Each structure stands twice: as structure tokens, then as C-alpha cells.
Amino acid sequence: MGDQVKSVRAHLAEVPADAALILSRPRIRWLSGFSGSNGFALIAPDVAAMFTDSRYTEQCAEQCVDFDCHTLSGPLFAGLANFEWSGKRLLFDPEVVSVRDKERVERHAPGVDMVAMAGWMNPIVAQKQQDEVALIEASQRLNEVVFERVVSGIQPGVTEREIAAEIVYQSLLGGADSMAFDPIVASGPNGALPHARPTDRRLERGDTVVIDMGCYQAGYASDMTRVLSLGPPSNEFRDAYEVVRRAKNEAIEHAKSGLPASVLDGFARRVIEAAGFGDNFVHSLGHGLGTDIHEWPRLASTSEDVLPDRSVVTIEPGIYVPGKWGIRVEDIVVLRPDGCDNLTRVPDDLRELTV
């Protein structure tokens, strides 16, 4: 993880701060490799330190090979009181560090000047190293293997909840650290809810099913959405599905680093609007992902973000018709100055199951 530390130190050289406090668990994992549930990192030009409790003494030493590990039996922030670094200006992200934790730092390390800078790590974390892209791709391959296993067992009579449970089981059995989010399995009219939770609804012949799933493997997330039909769908649904697929592929064709996120959202949104479904595309086009399932940048019509080079983002347009059905098709891509590489291998056609 040496490149990550160097990136943070390079940022420190450009801001009025002497050290950086990192409290977010996904950011700590990105920075140090540490996967424990309690700890924080301190980065300065001459310091890379992890502070955690005695439950993680061995784990910290094993995972944080480029860091000095400090385990404490009392309050973690007390470790700052006797820790020396050059200067007292401590950079933190107020969108991540709570008011309570800020007060704890100030109480245990009097004299520290807390320097707030919202989102300061976002551009750093977004620009993925080659090994990070490989880890995301490996997580996606596992996600796709699980998808195919689960689809092979879907038939009329199974419930959304049973399918979701099988996704979790097969993901963990296949080597996932955990799920990146609770799987979405939404059949028939439930598909019109973009973030539907699995229910006890039993699938029927003629149903369409939205499956959105992702896992963490080696600390990195995957994400994919595909749509199934149990037998032939209606012509109305089939036509709308092709609109969503065209919108996704139109965005992927134009996706590249340096492009405003709102412009990329517009490429997909215009396809859906032209087909008369503009009011049924109710969410943004996508988001970044890495050690967190939802990272910066945000791909939306209202976003002011510019897409960074080597960022990995989702492309996931959708159409949702209340009371009837929903459609979302999602791939993940890594951005380059001249285009993007699609990390998703499962075909994006509507999967019609024989029932």
C-alpha cells in the first residue's frame, strides 16, 4: 500500500496541514490494508501510524506492513497525546469524522489544530492503482460466478428472499469477505422499487426479476445488475429493456476520464427520454466504487464532479413503472483518457429462463 501513503503525503504538501487523520474504515483499508473494526491512521511526511486496540495487535502487524502499529487498552485517541510529528495541524474530513470524535481528539491531544477539508481524499482514492483494478476485477469475477449459480436454480415458486439468501451463501462460500450490500431481488411489480428489499413473494411464470448484487473480496467491491424473465416477457417490457440496454451502452461508448459526470449521465438519460420514459429514470447514472461500494465521483445530472483518470465507476440506467415492473442494467468500467474498459463479462441481454 506504499503508493497510497505517498499519495496522501503528496496532498499534505499542498495544504495547510502537518498530518492527516483517517477514520473511515474503507479508507483505512485502502490506505493500510487493515480490516479491523476499530482504529485510525495518522499520516505525516515522516510518519505512517495505525492506532487500534489490543484485539488487533497481531492483525495490525500482519496487514499494515508499511505502518508503525500502536495498540492501546484505553481510548484510542489518547495515543495522540504522546505521539510526536512535526507540527500540530491535523487534517480531517468533516464528512467522515463526527463532531464527537473531533472533540475526543482535541481532548486527548490538547494543542492540536484541527483543519477541516471536506472530501479531501476523494480524488486520491478515486484514481485506482493497477493492483486495485485487478482486485476489483477479481471481485467482479466472483460476483458473476455466483450470479450464474443462482440463476440456474431460479424457477416459479421460489421467493425473492430465498434467492437473496442463496446469493449471500454462494458469495461467502466462493471466498467473499462479505456482501457489499444486501442483494436486491425484485420480481414483478416489486421491480419498480429501485432499492427494493427481498420479500416472501413467490415468483410466477411471466414474472420479470431485477437482481442487483455485489460482494467484497480482498477488501474491494463488485457490483452488477441483470434482469431475468420467467418465460417470454411482454412486448412492452422487451422494448423498454432494449431502451435501457441502449442507454447503458451509449454511456459506456462515451465514458472517459476528464468528462464531467453530468455529461456522461446525459448520454444515457437522453436515450431514455427519447423513448418516452424520462420520468421513469428516477436515479443517477452511477457511482464510483473500490474499498467502498459507493465512492466519489457521483454520476448524476446534478453532479459537479469531473471523472478522474483510472477511476472505476458503475453505469446503471433504469426504467421503473409503478405497479408493473422495473428494469436496471449495470456494468462497472475503469476510465481512461481515451475511453474505458468494461470489467463486466456477463452478457447484458434479457435472460429468458425456460419454465
RONUVEX-43002 format. One record per residue (C-alpha): residue number from 0; residue in one letter; x, y, z. Coordinates in nm, 4 decimals. Each point is the difference from the previous one (the first is absolute). Example, Ala and Ser with C-alpha at 12.3 -4.5 7.8 and 13.67 -1.06 7.14 Angstrom:
! residues 2
ATOM; 0; a; 1.2300; -0.4500; 0.7800 $
ATOM; 1; s; 0.1370; 0.3440; -0.0660 $
END
This chain:
! residues 355
ATOM; 0; m; 0.0000; 0.0000; 0.0000 $
ATOM; 1; g; 0.3047; 0.2276; -0.0315 $
ATOM; 2; d; -0.1443; 0.1919; -0.2967 $
ATOM; 3; q; -0.3047; 0.0968; 0.2034 $
ATOM; 4; v; 0.2122; 0.1436; 0.2802 $
ATOM; 5; k; 0.2063; 0.1936; -0.2536 $
ATOM; 6; s; -0.3193; 0.1441; -0.1496 $
ATOM; 7; v; -0.1206; 0.1245; 0.3380 $
ATOM; 8; r; 0.3411; 0.1508; 0.0762 $
ATOM; 9; a; 0.0022; 0.1769; -0.3358 $
ATOM; 10; h; -0.3359; 0.1542; 0.0857 $
ATOM; 11; l; 0.1251; 0.1085; 0.3416 $
ATOM; 12; a; 0.2789; 0.1938; -0.1674 $
ATOM; 13; e; -0.2618; 0.2140; -0.1756 $
ATOM; 14; v; -0.2323; 0.0845; 0.2924 $
ATOM; 15; p; 0.0422; 0.1861; 0.3317 $
ATOM; 16; a; 0.0381; -0.3139; 0.2106 $
ATOM; 17; d; 0.2837; -0.2010; 0.1504 $
ATOM; 18; a; -0.1713; -0.3385; 0.0317 $
ATOM; 19; a; -0.3213; -0.1719; -0.1087 $
ATOM; 20; l; -0.2490; -0.1903; 0.2140 $
ATOM; 21; i; -0.1837; -0.2851; -0.1764 $
ATOM; 22; l; -0.2975; -0.1545; 0.1823 $
ATOM; 23; s; -0.2175; -0.1532; -0.2741 $
ATOM; 24; r; 0.0333; -0.3780; -0.0014 $
ATOM; 25; p; -0.0027; -0.0316; -0.3832 $
ATOM; 26; r; 0.2632; 0.2757; -0.0230 $
ATOM; 27; i; 0.2133; -0.1675; 0.2656 $
ATOM; 28; r; -0.0229; -0.3259; -0.1965 $
ATOM; 29; w; 0.0992; 0.1855; -0.3191 $
ATOM; 30; l; 0.2907; 0.1709; 0.1722 $
ATOM; 31; s; 0.1486; -0.2711; 0.2194 $
ATOM; 32; g; -0.1701; -0.3326; -0.0691 $
ATOM; 33; f; -0.1386; -0.0096; 0.3545 $
ATOM; 34; s; -0.3434; -0.1666; 0.0140 $
ATOM; 35; g; -0.0711; 0.0234; 0.3720 $
ATOM; 36; s; -0.3101; 0.1712; 0.1347 $
ATOM; 37; n; 0.1722; 0.2507; 0.2295 $
ATOM; 38; g; 0.2866; 0.2311; -0.0764 $
ATOM; 39; f; 0.1297; 0.3072; -0.1753 $
ATOM; 40; a; 0.3011; 0.0918; -0.2097 $
ATOM; 41; l; 0.2329; 0.2984; 0.0314 $
ATOM; 42; i; 0.2072; 0.1053; -0.3000 $
ATOM; 43; a; 0.2710; 0.2673; 0.0054 $
ATOM; 44; p; 0.3070; 0.0592; -0.2190 $
ATOM; 45; d; 0.2057; -0.2180; 0.2343 $
ATOM; 46; v; -0.2748; -0.2052; 0.1667 $
ATOM; 47; a; -0.2345; -0.2807; -0.1014 $
ATOM; 48; a; -0.1697; -0.1314; 0.3129 $
ATOM; 49; m; -0.3025; -0.2173; 0.0790 $
ATOM; 50; f; -0.1719; 0.0192; 0.3364 $
ATOM; 51; t; -0.2290; -0.2835; 0.1082 $
ATOM; 52; d; -0.0891; -0.2034; 0.3072 $
ATOM; 53; s; 0.1574; -0.3145; 0.1402 $
ATOM; 54; r; -0.2415; -0.2306; -0.1860 $
ATOM; 55; y; 0.1829; 0.0868; -0.3219 $
ATOM; 56; t; 0.3672; -0.0021; 0.1060 $
ATOM; 57; e; 0.0969; -0.2924; -0.2218 $
ATOM; 58; q; -0.2363; 0.0933; -0.2807 $
ATOM; 59; c; 0.1338; 0.3551; -0.0196 $
ATOM; 60; a; 0.3601; -0.1213; -0.0130 $
ATOM; 61; e; -0.0880; -0.2485; -0.2741 $
ATOM; 62; q; -0.2121; 0.2284; -0.2188 $
ATOM; 63; c; 0.1641; 0.3405; 0.0496 $
ATOM; 64; v; 0.3534; -0.0829; -0.1085 $
ATOM; 65; d; 0.0865; 0.3611; -0.0903 $
ATOM; 66; f; -0.1345; 0.1406; 0.3285 $
ATOM; 67; d; 0.1053; 0.0336; 0.3611 $
ATOM; 68; c; -0.2738; -0.1811; 0.1929 $
ATOM; 69; h; -0.1119; 0.1274; 0.3387 $
ATOM; 70; t; -0.2470; -0.1986; 0.2093 $
ATOM; 71; l; -0.1638; 0.1630; 0.3001 $
ATOM; 72; s; -0.2107; -0.1345; 0.2848 $
ATOM; 73; g; -0.1754; 0.3314; 0.0620 $
ATOM; 74; p; -0.1456; 0.2694; -0.2282 $
ATOM; 75; l; 0.1700; -0.0175; -0.3399 $
ATOM; 76; f; 0.0365; 0.3745; -0.0417 $
ATOM; 77; a; 0.2029; 0.0086; 0.3204 $
ATOM; 78; g; 0.2767; -0.1444; -0.2132 $
ATOM; 79; l; 0.0386; 0.3390; -0.1656 $
ATOM; 80; a; 0.0950; 0.1672; 0.3295 $
ATOM; 81; n; 0.3461; -0.1553; 0.0108 $
ATOM; 82; f; 0.0503; -0.0333; -0.3736 $
ATOM; 83; e; 0.2338; 0.2408; -0.1724 $
ATOM; 84; w; -0.0218; 0.1327; -0.3528 $
ATOM; 85; s; 0.1290; 0.3196; -0.1497 $
ATOM; 86; g; -0.2592; 0.2720; 0.0587 $
ATOM; 87; k; -0.3434; -0.0093; 0.1598 $
ATOM; 88; r; -0.2396; 0.0628; -0.2907 $
ATOM; 89; l; -0.2070; -0.3139; -0.0496 $
ATOM; 90; l; -0.1994; -0.0399; -0.3230 $
ATOM; 91; f; -0.3388; -0.1745; 0.0209 $
ATOM; 92; d; -0.3124; -0.0434; -0.2104 $
ATOM; 93; p; -0.3099; 0.1374; 0.1789 $
ATOM; 94; e; -0.2188; -0.2193; -0.2203 $
ATOM; 95; v; 0.1625; -0.3069; 0.1580 $
ATOM; 96; v; 0.1197; 0.1070; 0.3458 $
ATOM; 97; s; -0.2890; 0.0577; 0.2393 $
ATOM; 98; v; -0.0219; 0.3008; 0.2311 $
ATOM; 99; r; 0.0390; -0.2419; 0.2900 $
ATOM; 100; d; 0.3236; -0.1469; -0.1357 $
ATOM; 101; k; 0.1358; 0.3457; -0.0771 $
ATOM; 102; e; -0.0643; 0.0997; 0.3615 $
ATOM; 103; r; 0.1711; -0.3190; 0.1192 $
ATOM; 104; v; 0.3108; 0.0793; -0.2032 $
ATOM; 105; e; 0.0115; 0.3528; 0.1396 $
ATOM; 106; r; -0.0500; -0.1283; 0.3553 $
ATOM; 107; h; 0.2691; -0.2676; -0.0153 $
ATOM; 108; a; 0.2471; 0.2008; -0.2091 $
ATOM; 109; p; -0.0197; 0.3589; 0.1271 $
ATOM; 110; g; 0.1719; 0.2512; -0.2238 $
ATOM; 111; v; -0.0919; -0.1801; -0.3218 $
ATOM; 112; d; -0.1486; 0.2351; -0.2595 $
ATOM; 113; m; -0.2735; -0.1884; -0.1885 $
ATOM; 114; v; -0.0073; 0.0984; -0.3700 $
ATOM; 115; a; -0.3302; -0.0886; -0.1687 $
ATOM; 116; m; -0.0040; -0.0764; -0.3728 $
ATOM; 117; a; -0.3097; -0.1779; -0.1314 $
ATOM; 118; g; 0.0640; -0.2825; -0.2443 $
ATOM; 119; w; 0.3747; 0.0527; -0.0132 $
ATOM; 120; m; 0.0706; -0.3703; -0.0580 $
ATOM; 121; n; -0.2571; -0.0476; -0.2764 $
ATOM; 122; p; 0.2196; 0.0786; -0.3034 $
ATOM; 123; i; 0.2904; -0.1963; 0.1481 $
ATOM; 124; v; -0.2029; -0.3138; 0.0684 $
ATOM; 125; a; -0.1824; 0.0206; -0.3343 $
ATOM; 126; q; 0.3179; -0.0362; -0.2086 $
ATOM; 127; k; 0.0485; -0.3738; 0.0281 $
ATOM; 128; q; 0.3406; -0.1655; -0.0155 $
ATOM; 129; q; 0.0422; -0.2942; -0.2361 $
ATOM; 130; d; -0.0132; -0.2508; 0.2855 $
ATOM; 131; e; -0.3248; 0.1551; 0.1251 $
ATOM; 132; v; -0.1652; -0.0393; -0.3404 $
ATOM; 133; a; 0.1114; -0.3644; -0.0007 $
ATOM; 134; l; -0.1583; -0.0539; 0.3427 $
ATOM; 135; i; -0.3270; 0.1619; -0.1100 $
ATOM; 136; e; -0.0023; -0.2161; -0.3115 $
ATOM; 137; a; 0.0609; -0.3131; 0.2087 $
ATOM; 138; s; -0.2887; 0.0965; 0.2281 $
ATOM; 139; q; -0.2175; 0.0499; -0.3073 $
ATOM; 140; r; 0.0946; -0.3428; -0.1375 $
ATOM; 141; l; -0.1136; -0.1590; 0.3267 $
ATOM; 142; n; -0.3207; 0.2029; -0.0132 $
ATOM; 143; e; -0.0689; -0.1281; -0.3509 $
ATOM; 144; v; 0.0684; -0.3645; 0.0896 $
ATOM; 145; v; -0.2462; 0.0296; 0.2871 $
ATOM; 146; f; -0.2581; 0.1620; -0.2269 $
ATOM; 147; e; 0.0136; -0.2906; -0.2443 $
ATOM; 148; r; -0.0266; -0.2569; 0.2799 $
ATOM; 149; v; -0.3008; 0.1730; 0.1494 $
ATOM; 150; v; -0.1772; 0.0524; -0.3317 $
ATOM; 151; s; 0.0248; -0.3721; -0.0753 $
ATOM; 152; g; -0.2247; -0.0690; 0.2993 $
ATOM; 153; i; -0.2675; 0.2634; -0.0609 $
ATOM; 154; q; -0.3430; -0.1345; -0.0851 $
ATOM; 155; p; -0.3651; 0.0787; 0.0718 $
ATOM; 156; g; -0.0844; -0.0446; 0.3675 $
ATOM; 157; v; 0.3278; 0.1203; 0.1537 $
ATOM; 158; t; -0.0164; 0.3225; 0.1988 $
ATOM; 159; e; 0.2020; 0.3168; -0.0394 $
ATOM; 160; r; 0.1353; -0.0581; 0.3492 $
ATOM; 161; e; 0.1184; -0.3513; -0.0857 $
ATOM; 162; i; 0.1847; 0.1283; -0.3075 $
ATOM; 163; a; 0.1659; 0.2776; 0.2029 $
ATOM; 164; a; 0.1069; -0.2507; 0.2665 $
ATOM; 165; e; 0.1525; -0.2220; -0.2677 $
ATOM; 166; i; 0.1964; 0.2985; -0.1363 $
ATOM; 167; v; 0.1461; 0.0645; 0.3443 $
ATOM; 168; y; 0.0740; -0.3684; 0.0614 $
ATOM; 169; q; 0.1691; -0.0569; -0.3354 $
ATOM; 170; s; 0.2005; 0.3247; 0.0309 $
ATOM; 171; l; 0.1429; -0.0932; 0.3396 $
ATOM; 172; l; 0.0550; -0.3592; -0.1101 $
ATOM; 173; g; 0.1908; 0.1308; -0.3030 $
ATOM; 174; g; 0.2398; 0.2099; 0.2053 $
ATOM; 175; a; -0.1673; 0.3378; 0.0511 $
ATOM; 176; d; 0.0945; 0.1941; 0.3137 $
ATOM; 177; s; -0.3590; 0.1196; 0.0288 $
ATOM; 178; m; -0.2785; 0.1398; -0.2140 $
ATOM; 179; a; 0.0550; 0.3521; -0.1308 $
ATOM; 180; f; -0.3710; 0.0633; 0.0649 $
ATOM; 181; d; -0.3123; -0.2046; 0.0652 $
ATOM; 182; p; -0.0929; -0.1653; -0.3325 $
ATOM; 183; i; -0.2968; 0.1470; -0.1846 $
ATOM; 184; v; -0.2357; -0.2617; -0.1399 $
ATOM; 185; a; -0.3160; 0.1689; -0.1263 $
ATOM; 186; s; -0.2604; -0.1912; -0.2013 $
ATOM; 187; g; -0.3027; 0.1229; -0.1915 $
ATOM; 188; p; -0.1346; 0.3292; 0.1400 $
ATOM; 189; n; 0.2685; 0.0017; 0.2720 $
ATOM; 190; g; 0.2512; 0.0710; -0.2774 $
ATOM; 191; a; -0.1386; 0.3534; -0.0219 $
ATOM; 192; l; 0.1715; 0.0739; 0.3336 $
ATOM; 193; p; 0.3652; 0.0831; -0.0836 $
ATOM; 194; h; 0.1227; -0.1083; 0.3449 $
ATOM; 195; a; -0.2586; -0.2673; 0.0711 $
ATOM; 196; r; 0.0691; -0.2384; 0.2852 $
ATOM; 197; p; -0.0649; -0.3726; -0.0587 $
ATOM; 198; t; -0.3441; -0.1166; 0.1137 $
ATOM; 199; d; -0.1823; -0.3302; 0.0338 $
ATOM; 200; r; -0.1650; 0.0545; -0.3387 $
ATOM; 201; r; 0.0177; -0.3225; -0.2015 $
ATOM; 202; l; 0.1108; 0.0294; -0.3610 $
ATOM; 203; e; -0.2585; -0.0851; -0.2649 $
ATOM; 204; r; 0.0159; -0.0858; -0.3686 $
ATOM; 205; g; 0.0150; 0.3227; -0.1975 $
ATOM; 206; d; 0.1761; 0.1912; 0.2783 $
ATOM; 207; t; 0.3004; 0.2188; -0.0660 $
ATOM; 208; v; 0.2674; 0.0176; 0.2712 $
ATOM; 209; v; 0.2600; 0.2698; 0.0727 $
ATOM; 210; i; 0.3114; -0.1351; 0.1766 $
ATOM; 211; d; 0.2551; 0.2510; 0.1302 $
ATOM; 212; m; 0.2906; -0.1579; 0.1861 $
ATOM; 213; g; 0.3579; 0.0610; 0.1069 $
ATOM; 214; c; 0.2574; -0.1256; 0.2471 $
ATOM; 215; y; 0.3298; 0.0939; 0.1591 $
ATOM; 216; q; 0.2977; -0.2188; -0.0779 $
ATOM; 217; a; 0.3462; 0.0902; 0.1333 $
ATOM; 218; g; -0.1565; 0.3280; 0.1111 $
ATOM; 219; y; -0.1269; 0.1132; -0.3415 $
ATOM; 220; a; -0.3592; 0.0208; -0.1198 $
ATOM; 221; s; -0.1854; -0.1301; -0.3029 $
ATOM; 222; d; -0.3413; 0.1052; -0.1274 $
ATOM; 223; m; -0.2283; -0.1242; -0.2773 $
ATOM; 224; t; -0.3685; 0.0078; -0.0919 $
ATOM; 225; r; -0.1702; -0.2335; -0.2441 $
ATOM; 226; v; -0.3633; -0.0740; -0.0874 $
ATOM; 227; l; -0.1639; -0.3389; -0.0493 $
ATOM; 228; s; -0.3386; -0.1073; -0.1298 $
ATOM; 229; l; -0.1711; -0.3256; 0.0876 $
ATOM; 230; g; -0.1158; -0.0837; -0.3472 $
ATOM; 231; p; -0.0546; 0.2548; -0.2765 $
ATOM; 232; p; -0.0693; 0.3552; 0.1267 $
ATOM; 233; s; -0.2547; 0.2369; -0.1494 $
ATOM; 234; n; 0.0947; 0.1948; -0.3114 $
ATOM; 235; e; -0.0311; 0.3198; 0.2040 $
ATOM; 236; f; 0.2576; -0.1255; 0.2481 $
ATOM; 237; r; 0.2306; -0.1325; -0.2691 $
ATOM; 238; d; -0.0012; 0.3358; -0.1807 $
ATOM; 239; a; 0.0677; 0.1926; 0.3229 $
ATOM; 240; y; 0.2833; -0.2371; 0.0839 $
ATOM; 241; e; 0.1700; 0.0747; -0.3299 $
ATOM; 242; v; -0.0302; 0.3733; 0.0765 $
ATOM; 243; v; 0.1834; -0.0481; 0.3304 $
ATOM; 244; r; 0.2659; -0.2160; -0.1593 $
ATOM; 245; r; 0.0559; 0.2584; -0.2749 $
ATOM; 246; a; 0.0247; 0.2742; 0.2623 $
ATOM; 247; k; 0.2638; -0.1951; 0.1926 $
ATOM; 248; n; 0.2044; -0.0745; -0.3091 $
ATOM; 249; e; -0.0292; 0.3606; -0.1231 $
ATOM; 250; a; 0.1479; 0.1194; 0.3287 $
ATOM; 251; i; 0.2765; -0.2601; -0.0099 $
ATOM; 252; e; 0.0865; 0.1000; -0.3565 $
ATOM; 253; h; 0.0573; 0.3606; 0.1149 $
ATOM; 254; a; 0.1454; -0.0702; 0.3458 $
ATOM; 255; k; 0.3508; 0.1337; 0.0557 $
ATOM; 256; s; 0.2003; 0.1852; 0.2606 $
ATOM; 257; g; -0.0101; 0.3789; -0.0097 $
ATOM; 258; l; -0.3688; 0.0008; -0.0941 $
ATOM; 259; p; -0.2462; 0.1773; 0.2322 $
ATOM; 260; a; -0.2089; -0.2616; 0.1784 $
ATOM; 261; s; -0.3188; 0.1865; -0.0920 $
ATOM; 262; v; 0.0870; -0.0240; -0.3698 $
ATOM; 263; l; 0.0415; -0.3768; 0.0218 $
ATOM; 264; d; -0.3324; -0.0269; 0.1838 $
ATOM; 265; g; -0.1545; 0.1974; -0.2855 $
ATOM; 266; f; 0.1073; -0.2484; -0.2679 $
ATOM; 267; a; -0.2050; -0.2748; 0.1659 $
ATOM; 268; r; -0.2851; 0.2217; 0.1141 $
ATOM; 269; r; -0.0673; 0.1361; -0.3501 $
ATOM; 270; v; -0.0477; -0.3525; -0.1376 $
ATOM; 271; i; -0.2602; -0.0731; 0.2655 $
ATOM; 272; e; -0.1713; 0.3364; -0.0418 $
ATOM; 273; a; -0.0208; -0.0421; -0.3769 $
ATOM; 274; a; -0.1865; -0.3269; 0.0537 $
ATOM; 275; g; -0.2576; 0.1749; 0.2195 $
ATOM; 276; f; 0.1246; -0.1333; 0.3351 $
ATOM; 277; g; 0.1769; 0.3106; 0.1304 $
ATOM; 278; d; -0.2172; 0.0196; 0.3122 $
ATOM; 279; n; 0.0684; -0.3672; 0.0711 $
ATOM; 280; f; 0.3786; 0.0353; 0.0317 $
ATOM; 281; v; -0.0077; 0.1092; 0.3632 $
ATOM; 282; h; 0.3615; -0.0278; 0.1153 $
ATOM; 283; s; 0.3488; 0.0990; -0.1067 $
ATOM; 284; l; 0.2035; -0.1886; -0.2592 $
ATOM; 285; g; 0.2551; -0.1428; 0.2399 $
ATOM; 286; h; 0.2739; 0.0397; 0.2580 $
ATOM; 287; g; 0.3616; -0.0784; 0.0688 $
ATOM; 288; l; 0.0999; -0.3174; 0.1815 $
ATOM; 289; g; 0.3080; -0.1523; 0.1570 $
ATOM; 290; t; 0.0515; -0.0852; 0.3663 $
ATOM; 291; d; -0.3451; 0.1541; 0.0483 $
ATOM; 292; i; -0.3014; -0.0940; -0.2121 $
ATOM; 293; h; -0.0955; 0.3667; -0.0432 $
ATOM; 294; e; 0.3002; 0.2241; -0.0592 $
ATOM; 295; w; 0.0547; 0.3352; -0.1640 $
ATOM; 296; p; -0.0666; 0.1026; -0.2766 $
ATOM; 297; r; -0.3783; 0.0138; -0.0294 $
ATOM; 298; l; -0.1314; -0.0409; -0.3544 $
ATOM; 299; a; -0.3157; 0.2117; -0.0033 $
ATOM; 300; s; -0.1620; 0.2793; -0.1957 $
ATOM; 301; t; 0.0582; 0.2327; 0.2966 $
ATOM; 302; s; 0.3581; -0.1111; 0.0712 $
ATOM; 303; e; 0.2833; 0.2509; -0.0217 $
ATOM; 304; d; 0.2642; -0.2741; 0.0038 $
ATOM; 305; v; 0.2466; -0.0544; -0.2825 $
ATOM; 306; l; 0.0819; -0.3659; -0.0611 $
ATOM; 307; p; 0.3568; -0.0808; 0.1106 $
ATOM; 308; d; 0.2437; -0.2102; -0.1968 $
ATOM; 309; r; 0.0133; -0.3655; 0.1110 $
ATOM; 310; s; -0.3216; 0.0299; 0.2001 $
ATOM; 311; v; -0.2346; -0.2998; 0.0057 $
ATOM; 312; v; -0.3672; 0.0930; -0.0329 $
ATOM; 313; t; -0.3347; -0.1686; -0.0481 $
ATOM; 314; i; -0.2217; 0.0679; -0.3016 $
ATOM; 315; e; -0.3552; -0.0941; 0.1010 $
ATOM; 316; p; -0.2955; 0.1715; -0.1707 $
ATOM; 317; g; -0.3510; -0.1228; 0.0702 $
ATOM; 318; i; -0.3693; 0.0296; -0.0755 $
ATOM; 319; y; -0.2604; -0.0548; 0.2726 $
ATOM; 320; v; -0.3749; -0.0184; -0.0626 $
ATOM; 321; p; -0.1904; 0.0005; 0.3324 $
ATOM; 322; g; -0.2277; -0.2975; 0.0516 $
ATOM; 323; k; 0.1373; -0.1863; -0.3012 $
ATOM; 324; w; 0.3748; -0.0626; -0.0218 $
ATOM; 325; g; 0.3494; 0.1465; 0.0129 $
ATOM; 326; i; 0.3159; -0.0295; -0.2086 $
ATOM; 327; r; 0.3614; 0.0820; 0.0881 $
ATOM; 328; v; 0.3127; -0.1191; -0.1803 $
ATOM; 329; e; 0.3362; 0.0688; 0.1648 $
ATOM; 330; d; 0.3636; -0.0455; -0.1002 $
ATOM; 331; i; 0.3175; 0.1296; 0.1629 $
ATOM; 332; v; 0.2710; 0.1706; -0.2061 $
ATOM; 333; v; 0.3462; 0.1453; 0.0588 $
ATOM; 334; l; 0.0518; 0.3395; -0.1629 $
ATOM; 335; r; 0.2877; 0.1029; -0.2248 $
ATOM; 336; p; 0.0651; 0.3299; -0.1841 $
ATOM; 337; d; -0.1076; -0.1604; -0.3288 $
ATOM; 338; g; -0.2868; -0.2161; 0.1212 $
ATOM; 339; c; -0.0656; -0.2748; 0.2513 $
ATOM; 340; d; 0.0473; -0.3705; 0.0625 $
ATOM; 341; n; -0.3087; -0.1990; 0.0959 $
ATOM; 342; l; 0.0743; -0.2311; 0.2935 $
ATOM; 343; t; -0.3353; -0.1820; -0.0316 $
ATOM; 344; r; -0.0164; -0.3223; -0.1980 $
ATOM; 345; v; -0.3589; -0.1238; 0.0468 $
ATOM; 346; p; -0.1941; 0.0783; -0.3208 $
ATOM; 347; d; -0.2433; 0.2889; 0.0353 $
ATOM; 348; d; -0.2840; -0.1575; -0.1960 $
ATOM; 349; l; -0.3321; -0.0789; 0.1687 $
ATOM; 350; r; 0.0379; -0.3512; 0.1456 $
ATOM; 351; e; -0.3119; -0.2013; -0.0837 $
ATOM; 352; l; -0.0253; -0.3111; 0.2172 $
ATOM; 353; t; -0.1772; -0.3097; -0.1266 $
ATOM; 354; v; -0.2734; -0.0854; 0.2515 $
END
